[in-house]
């Protein structure tokens, strides 16, 4: 094979067609897998998302627990103050001091009631969050089971074709290495832009084998001469004549 710079247009077309033939076989193998790889990827994302949510809820529970413990400490502090004020009441010298201490005691009792209310609220929040974790874990368990099933299904499908695909991929890369970079880029761009991945189309009954639009007779002659690379005016695919395909095969 001539080097990339000195290749004739016919040699370039031959390489492009061979590349297309191999890539189409790879496409067929991957089509057998259907939507499984995407489904597996989505399930993996869901599992990660559920585990992230569980982690955030656990952080919230920890925050609620710490806040609840703060209120418990406030209750202990208020109870200590009440005991202190009650003790002081035993030694007061007048009613004014007694009443002042009594107000402090009443205030601390209100603080205890408020703290108990807050503790109860946080207990309910913690309970609700734990229920959420339980529900998420059940969902995650189901998702992991489904993921395992999908992966096993994919392994079954790809088991027989994996070796063949790897060989074809290597062949594809080997041929690409023999083609000018600008052509491989154009080829890849066309493949990515068309529905069936056919970048190199064979003329079929005077029409483009990709989009099925008619090709003018003079243009068909130019394609058959193989003096330059010609693309379909309608879909942009690289065109080759069927006689050339027979020669290549």
ABEGO torsion letter per residue (X at the ends): XBBAAABBAAAAAAAAAAAAAAAAAAAAAAAAAEAAAAAAAAAAAAAAAAAAAAAAAAAAAAAAAAAAAAAAAAAAAAAAAAAAAAAAAAABABAAAAAAAAAAAAAAAAAAAAAAAAAAAAAAAAAAAAAAAAAAAAAAAAAAAAAAAAAAAAAAAAAAAAAAAAAAAAAAAAAAAABBAAAAAAAAAAAAABAAGBABBBBBGGBBAAAGBBBBAAAAAAAAAGABBBBBAAAGBBBBBAAAAAAAX
